[in-house]
């Protein structure tokens, strides 16, 4: 509510452990988002054969990893 409170939150958010927790939450959200899109595609029978299922599973992991790396670069740079 005042400048002192803002500075406290700013210092707290700059702590490396807090940033690591935020990065974990970003990873969880990104994985949930991409896996959910994959499951929606499976619901309409797109990519249900084994080859496509493996490709989309790998794509989910790759996309999640890229989003997490970008977020880590932004958080820790």
HUKA-V325195 format. One record per residue. SS is DSSP state (hx for helix, st for strand, lp for the rest). BURIAL is b if it has 9 or more other ideal C-beta (glycine too) atoms within 8 Angstrom, else e. D_LAST is the distance of its C-alpha to the last C-alpha in Angstrom with 2 decimals. Layout:
ss: [SS/SS]
burial: [BURIAL/BURIAL]
d_last: [D_LAST/D_LAST]
//
This chain:
ss: [lp/lp/hx/hx/hx/hx/hx/hx/hx/hx/hx/hx/hx/lp/lp/hx/hx/hx/hx/hx/hx/hx/hx/hx/hx/hx/hx/hx/hx/hx/hx/hx/hx/hx/hx/hx/hx/hx/hx/hx/hx/hx/hx/lp/lp/lp/lp/lp/lp/hx/hx/hx/hx/hx/hx/hx/hx/hx/hx/hx/hx/hx/hx/hx/hx/hx/hx/hx/hx/hx/hx/hx/hx/hx/hx/hx/lp]
burial: [e/e/e/e/e/e/e/e/e/e/e/e/e/e/e/e/e/b/b/e/e/b/b/e/e/b/b/e/e/b/b/e/e/b/b/e/e/b/e/e/b/b/e/e/e/e/b/e/e/e/e/b/b/e/b/b/b/e/b/b/e/e/b/b/e/e/b/b/e/e/b/b/e/e/b/e/e]
d_last: [28.61/27.98/25.37/25.41/24.72/21.79/20.29/21.04/19.28/16.21/16.17/17.04/14.25/11.66/13.31/11.64/14.84/14.80/11.39/12.94/16.03/14.50/13.06/16.65/18.16/16.28/17.55/20.98/21.22/20.27/22.72/25.34/25.07/25.39/28.03/29.89/30.08/31.37/33.97/35.07/35.68/37.65/39.70/40.98/41.75/39.12/37.87/40.15/41.45/39.89/38.24/36.50/35.59/33.83/32.05/30.85/29.81/27.71/26.30/25.30/23.45/21.79/20.77/19.48/17.43/15.95/15.16/13.60/11.42/10.34/9.80/7.85/5.47/5.59/5.93/3.80/0.00]
//
